[in-house]
């Protein structure tokens, strides 16, 4: 791992273009979108809905094939799912027929590896799920489910963690709690994180950089540095700097939403996954 | 997922044609649950009132035995004739179990394979619909002509009746693709086979169990029907024999055994569902 090298980003997206072929014609989701994420950085990606945020993240994960352009991890092109990249999906995405322990062991099972019990126990303790291993997902709140999903994503010690609107379905208090948890985990592991969100506050609280995507087709419209020291407190979130930054980003997104669109169909973002 | 559009319609038709309530997954949520002592007492009381009422009415109005035997005479016949009926119960169970096992295995394998190829599925769908909707009993005379009066035609008929039921429900289960869960498995580099066993199969399990339950019940119907058509053994044969000899208490004793069998099948799959597919409810 050549972490920290200023020239090679940890995860680099170069001129990513993605066209979805749908029944109602082609849909350009991403148009030469380039994002560099450096080692140990937390980068949030925000943008108007349907701008291709999720497409971008899934392309970074190797689950989506780009129409053109590429994704490089530590300078090496990735062509499919990579063991060094962990994903936290929308709405936890736990397997309902497995209890939490079995869900967390799932990655090891697929890899045919022995679970790293000490590491898992540490993670479970970190997210506050001690004693819940025998519970099934339906028996847990959304926040608890997402905690388990974070443990699962970190179980194989990835150096990059991709989070796809992980807390979008949670209430705002739980969401704040989860944001603090992500920060704690980051302070603990310094895992590079790419975070997709609808919430500008969440993006600012968590990120070193906030990337604003344009309306579809998605390109990088703006980029902001968030200079506050960590751990960040709720007091910082109440300062004028944060307030101004929030407004700037909000105006960018609103501006993008009302910008005349490229002539394609104004449908929702379509994500198609090959099984 | 693309390619599934021919199928929901197809499974809906089959559902309408047969057992709508059983295809409902809530069958695992409701149904025979644990009951309190009070409920048990009430159930027994109702049974006593109904059975006693029938007994009383039949005796009061001097209904002849050959029209409707009173419950007490059925109970006595069941007790008295059981040693004679028992071997026939055994034959029927052999037919049911072997036919069901063959049909279920073929149905499951076909469902798993065919749902992997949406195009093939569309082509095969109408033929499966024919298999599901044709009463396989209709083929029994033909099967007897070809295979004689032994087990063979009956086992084939049971397999033909159960297989498509298992298949159509299992296929519905295998088609319930959750792309996020498959993406999760793929993100760890899962192979197609791993995705099948670790994601698709568990997701399909509740529907597979529903299919097995319906298939087993259809198998029982078909086994008894086939026994009534020809051959000298099996519970169906007992029904025709007793009715031709106007031995109504014995006839109803056999009916009672058959309904008990049906209930046992239901309870068996209900309990399996409760254990292995309760996450669905």
HADDOCK unambig.tbl for C-alpha pairs under 7 A between the chains (distance, minus, plus):
assign (segid A and resid 63 and name CA) (segid B and resid 187 and name CA) 6.62 0.50 0.50
assign (segid A and resid 81 and name CA) (segid B and resid 186 and name CA) 6.85 0.50 0.50
assign (segid A and resid 81 and name CA) (segid B and resid 187 and name CA) 4.92 0.50 0.50
assign (segid A and resid 81 and name CA) (segid B and resid 188 and name CA) 6.70 0.50 0.50
assign (segid A and resid 81 and name CA) (segid B and resid 189 and name CA) 6.15 0.50 0.50
assign (segid A and resid 83 and name CA) (segid B and resid 188 and name CA) 6.38 0.50 0.50
assign (segid A and resid 93 and name CA) (segid B and resid 180 and name CA) 6.84 0.50 0.50
assign (segid A and resid 93 and name CA) (segid B and resid 181 and name CA) 6.45 0.50 0.50
assign (segid A and resid 96 and name CA) (segid B and resid 279 and name CA) 6.04 0.50 0.50
assign (segid A and resid 97 and name CA) (segid B and resid 279 and name CA) 5.66 0.50 0.50
assign (segid A and resid 107 and name CA) (segid B and resid 188 and name CA) 6.10 0.50 0.50
assign (segid A and resid 110 and name CA) (segid B and resid 188 and name CA) 6.59 0.50 0.50
assign (segid A and resid 110 and name CA) (segid B and resid 190 and name CA) 5.79 0.50 0.50
assign (segid A and resid 111 and name CA) (segid B and resid 188 and name CA) 6.88 0.50 0.50
assign (segid A and resid 273 and name CA) (segid B and resid 179 and name CA) 6.47 0.50 0.50
assign (segid A and resid 275 and name CA) (segid B and resid 179 and name CA) 6.75 0.50 0.50
assign (segid A and resid 275 and name CA) (segid B and resid 182 and name CA) 6.14 0.50 0.50
